[in-house]
Amino acid sequence: MSYSNFRLFTGGLCCLLFVTLFAGCASQIQTGNRQAPSANFARRVTFRFLPDKSQEASEAVSNTSYWRGEIGQDILAAMNGKGYRFFPNRKTDLLIAYHIVLVENEAVTTLDNYSGYNLTADQAAQADLAQFQDPKRPGEASKGILIIDFIDPTKKQLLWRGWGKADFDRTQPGPSLIKLTKLAVDRILVKFPSRR
């Protein structure tokens, strides 16, 4: 086998392994979303993030600053790609809150509203926290959940909730986890209304 054929063979093999690995990550992520029946995104073009108040809600919260920063950047990129504009310090058309579960033993109830917006009875039913529960540990959230909420800033009501759930190992290399979180955000927001 000549050197050029060997390089071609090994390059093709590496590409195949990469695609297989990436496809494996993609198939591990389950996603879903719910939109409030009265939600209208026609005139909404700007957004900002709500501050994280989850630390006040529970001592067992898993939202580390690092991962919140990474996921925030992924959400920002996805929303910009959909034609929305980010303004951190002014009134906007949408507020975004998100919650991640990175450790075991987090109460499912912690996933509920912790950022000051109201969940009506219908919205609470739509959110159905039971779907985020670890089947082996009733009352506890499954590790590897990301929930992204879009809120009406005037009425303080939930307009759209998207979520993703993936099996992951926190001991895997950082770059792999970063790719997994970006993939999760992209898959969650793929069904969010686009401005383009």
C-alpha positions in Angstrom: 0.0 0.0 0.0 1.4 3.3 -1.0 1.8 6.2 1.4 -0.9 8.3 -0.3 -3.4 5.3 -0.3 -2.6 4.8 3.4 -3.3 8.5 4.2 -6.5 8.3 2.2 -7.6 5.1 4.1 -6.7 6.4 7.5 -8.4 9.8 6.8 -11.5 8.1 5.6 -11.5 5.8 8.7 -11.1 8.8 11.0 -14.0 10.6 9.3 -16.2 7.5 9.7 -15.3 7.2 13.4 -16.0 10.9 14.0 -19.4 10.7 12.2 -20.3 7.5 14.2 -19.3 9.2 17.5 -21.3 12.3 16.6 -24.3 10.4 15.5 -24.1 8.4 18.8 -24.2 11.6 20.8 -27.1 12.9 18.7 -29.2 9.8 19.3 -28.7 9.9 23.0 -30.5 13.3 23.3 -34.2 13.2 23.8 -36.0 16.5 23.3 -39.4 18.0 23.6 -41.2 21.3 23.8 -44.5 22.9 24.7 -45.9 26.2 23.6 -48.6 28.1 25.5 -51.9 28.1 23.4 -52.0 31.9 23.5 -48.3 32.4 22.7 -47.6 34.7 19.7 -44.0 35.3 18.5 -44.9 37.5 15.5 -43.7 40.8 17.0 -41.0 39.4 19.3 -37.5 40.0 18.1 -35.3 40.8 21.1 -34.4 38.8 24.2 -32.3 38.9 27.3 -31.5 36.3 30.0 -33.0 36.2 33.4 -30.5 36.1 36.3 -30.0 32.7 37.8 -32.0 32.6 41.1 -31.8 28.8 41.5 -29.1 29.1 44.1 -31.7 30.7 46.3 -34.2 28.0 45.7 -32.2 25.0 46.8 -28.8 24.1 48.2 -28.7 21.0 46.0 -28.9 23.0 42.7 -26.5 21.8 40.0 -26.1 25.0 38.0 -22.4 25.7 38.0 -21.2 29.1 36.6 -19.0 27.4 34.0 -21.8 25.3 32.4 -24.3 28.1 32.7 -21.9 30.3 30.7 -21.3 27.7 28.1 -25.0 26.9 27.6 -25.8 30.7 27.6 -23.4 31.2 24.7 -24.9 28.2 22.9 -28.5 29.7 23.4 -27.2 33.1 22.3 -25.7 31.7 19.1 -28.9 29.6 18.3 -31.2 32.6 18.8 -29.0 34.9 16.7 -29.2 32.2 14.0 -32.9 32.4 14.2 -33.0 36.1 13.7 -33.4 37.3 17.3 -31.3 40.1 18.8 -29.8 40.0 22.3 -29.9 43.1 24.6 -28.5 42.4 28.1 -29.5 45.7 29.8 -32.7 46.9 28.3 -36.4 46.0 28.0 -36.9 43.1 25.5 -39.7 41.1 23.9 -38.6 37.8 25.5 -36.9 36.7 28.7 -35.0 33.4 28.7 -34.4 31.3 31.7 -32.6 27.9 31.7 -31.9 25.2 34.2 -29.4 22.3 34.0 -29.1 19.2 36.1 -25.5 18.0 36.4 -25.6 16.0 39.6 -27.8 13.4 41.2 -30.1 14.0 44.2 -31.6 17.2 42.8 -35.3 17.5 43.7 -37.6 17.5 40.7 -39.5 20.4 42.2 -36.3 22.6 41.8 -36.9 22.4 38.1 -40.1 24.3 38.4 -40.3 28.1 38.2 -37.5 29.7 40.2 -37.1 32.9 38.2 -40.1 35.0 39.1 -42.5 34.1 36.3 -45.9 32.6 36.8 -46.9 29.1 35.7 -50.7 28.8 35.3 -52.3 25.5 36.1 -52.4 24.6 32.4 -48.7 25.5 32.0 -47.7 23.6 35.1 -49.5 20.6 33.6 -47.8 21.1 30.3 -44.5 21.3 31.9 -45.1 17.9 33.5 -42.1 17.6 35.8 -42.7 13.8 36.1 -41.1 13.4 32.6 -37.8 14.7 34.1 -37.8 12.3 37.0 -35.2 9.6 37.4 -37.1 6.3 37.2 -34.7 4.7 39.7 -35.1 7.6 42.2 -38.7 8.9 42.5 -38.8 12.6 43.3 -35.3 13.3 41.9 -34.4 14.8 38.6 -32.5 12.7 36.0 -28.9 13.9 35.6 -28.3 15.4 32.2 -31.5 17.6 31.8 -31.5 21.0 30.2 -34.7 23.1 30.3 -35.0 26.4 28.4 -38.0 28.7 29.1 -39.2 31.7 27.1 -41.2 34.2 29.2 -43.4 37.1 28.3 -41.6 40.0 30.2 -44.8 42.0 30.7 -47.1 39.3 31.9 -44.4 37.2 33.5 -45.9 34.1 31.9 -44.3 31.1 30.3 -44.7 31.1 26.5 -42.5 28.2 25.4 -40.6 25.5 27.2 -38.0 23.2 25.5 -36.1 20.5 27.1 -33.4 18.0 26.4 -32.3 14.9 28.3 -29.0 13.0 27.6 -27.0 10.4 29.3 -23.6 11.7 30.0 -20.5 11.1 32.2 -19.0 14.1 33.9 -15.6 12.4 33.8 -15.6 12.5 30.0 -13.3 15.1 28.5 -14.4 18.7 28.6 -14.5 19.2 24.8 -16.9 16.2 24.4 -19.2 17.7 27.0 -19.1 21.1 25.4 -20.1 19.5 22.0 -22.9 17.6 23.7 -24.3 20.7 25.4 -24.2 22.7 22.1 -25.9 19.8 20.3 -28.6 19.7 23.1 -29.3 23.4 22.8 -29.5 23.2 19.0 -31.8 20.2 19.1 -34.1 21.9 21.7 -34.3 25.2 19.9 -34.8 23.7 16.4 -38.6 23.9 16.8 -38.6 27.4 18.4 -40.2 29.9 16.0 -37.7 31.5 13.7 -37.6 35.2 12.6 -36.0 34.3 9.3 
